[in-house]
């Protein structure tokens, strides 16, 4: 939990009273590798800080090889089916751990209380939502404007840890190509 506080203090001054109030609402959740912790049609009740591990956001298909991966969140990042969290409606995708993962989670109800009660609540909420929006927006623009090769290069430059930690089949899906096409792209640029 100290890691989470340090992360927040890089954004905003966190006084002890606010931190104590906020942290008392956090729930530590631990999942082994390959755990689906949010299924399609469930309502996302948490926004979580990843203390350790990684998560992929994906739309499952009958043939697992055709699953559509559209997001990765790694250590020191926030993760949530954020649209479901905000609207409190069922999600259309799933969240799965890619490795053993530890999350510090706050429920929707508790977060609303933190917004009302603490000085830091709204700032942290705004920062988190802005960060999640920017990641989503950048990916959408890349899918519309860039070639698959450029999307791979951008991913490699922007988030090199993903290339090291995430299986290539998920990276291929994320940039919108088959694993075979990704293999050809990797050969061309190496």
Buried (B, 14 or more C-beta within 10 A) or exposed (E): EEBBBEBBEEBEEBEEEBBEBBBEBBEEBEBEEEBEBBEEEBBBBBBBBBBBBBBBBBBBEEEEEEBEBBBBBBBBBBBBBBBBBEEEEEBEBBBBBBBBBBBBBBBBEBBEBBBEEBEBBEBBBEBBBEEBEEBBEEBEEBBEEBEBBEBBBBBBEEBEEBBEBBEEBBBBBBBBBBBEBBEEBBEEEE
